[in-house]
Amino acid sequence: MVVTGPVEANEKRINGIESYEVQSVNRLVRGVMMRGQRLNLSIRADHFAGIGDFYLFGLVLDEFFSEYAGMNSFTQLNTTNSNTGED
């Protein structure tokens, strides 16, 4: 895919998501047990301009998912570079 503009670049980033897994988790926050979801994403780093682009994409997704978490719950996003296996 030849990237010619911002729309194509964003499509390439989204197409870089290879797999995802969602797990229910519990966490102790200020003495109170909270329920949340851990989202594990496997992403191809070669779909990004560089490591900074990959990191920024993860930050944007983390903020997006946290906006849709229910009250008194949380989300935890873990990204893995599927090319190298690094978290």
QUIURKA-V713680 format. One record per pair of residues at least 12 apart in sequence whose ideal C-beta (glycine too) atoms are under 8 Angstrom apart, sorted by the first residue. I is the first residue (numbers start at 1). J is the second residue. D is the distance in Angstrom with one decimal. If there is no record, write none. Layout:
i=I j=J d=D
i=I j=J d=D
This chain:
i=1 j=15 d=7.8
i=9 j=49 d=7.7
i=12 j=47 d=5.1
i=13 j=47 d=5.9
i=13 j=48 d=6.2
i=13 j=53 d=7.6
i=13 j=57 d=5.5
i=15 j=47 d=6.4
i=16 j=43 d=5.2
i=16 j=44 d=4.3
i=16 j=45 d=7.6
i=16 j=46 d=7.6
i=16 j=47 d=3.0
i=16 j=48 d=6.7
i=17 j=41 d=6.0
i=17 j=42 d=7.5
i=17 j=43 d=5.5
i=18 j=42 d=4.6
i=18 j=43 d=6.6
i=18 j=44 d=6.0
i=18 j=82 d=5.1
i=19 j=41 d=7.5
i=19 j=42 d=4.5
i=19 j=82 d=7.9
i=20 j=39 d=6.5
i=20 j=40 d=6.6
i=20 j=41 d=5.1
i=20 j=42 d=7.3
i=21 j=39 d=7.6
i=21 j=40 d=4.4
i=22 j=37 d=5.6
i=22 j=38 d=7.3
i=22 j=39 d=5.6
i=22 j=40 d=7.8
i=23 j=37 d=6.9
i=23 j=38 d=4.6
i=23 j=40 d=7.3
i=24 j=36 d=7.6
i=24 j=37 d=6.2
i=24 j=38 d=7.9
i=25 j=37 d=6.9
i=25 j=38 d=4.9
i=25 j=76 d=6.8
i=27 j=74 d=6.7
i=29 j=74 d=7.7
i=34 j=72 d=6.3
i=34 j=73 d=6.3
i=34 j=74 d=6.0
i=35 j=73 d=5.6
i=36 j=69 d=7.0
i=36 j=73 d=5.1
i=36 j=74 d=3.7
i=36 j=75 d=6.0
i=36 j=76 d=6.3
i=37 j=69 d=7.5
i=37 j=73 d=7.5
i=37 j=74 d=7.8
i=37 j=75 d=5.4
i=37 j=76 d=7.3
i=38 j=75 d=7.8
i=38 j=76 d=4.6
i=38 j=78 d=6.6
i=39 j=65 d=6.2
i=39 j=75 d=6.3
i=39 j=76 d=7.0
i=39 j=77 d=5.0
i=39 j=78 d=7.0
i=40 j=78 d=4.9
i=40 j=80 d=7.0
i=41 j=58 d=7.9
i=41 j=61 d=7.3
i=41 j=77 d=7.0
i=41 j=78 d=7.1
i=41 j=79 d=5.0
i=41 j=80 d=7.0
i=42 j=80 d=5.0
i=42 j=82 d=4.5
i=43 j=57 d=7.5
i=43 j=58 d=7.9
i=43 j=79 d=5.6
i=43 j=80 d=7.0
i=43 j=81 d=6.6
i=43 j=82 d=6.2
i=44 j=81 d=7.8
i=44 j=82 d=5.3
i=44 j=83 d=6.0
i=45 j=81 d=4.5
i=45 j=82 d=7.6
i=45 j=83 d=5.1
i=45 j=84 d=7.1
i=46 j=83 d=6.0
i=54 j=79 d=7.8
i=54 j=81 d=7.2
i=58 j=77 d=6.6
i=58 j=79 d=4.6
i=61 j=77 d=6.1
i=61 j=79 d=7.9
i=62 j=75 d=7.4
i=62 j=77 d=4.3
i=65 j=77 d=6.1
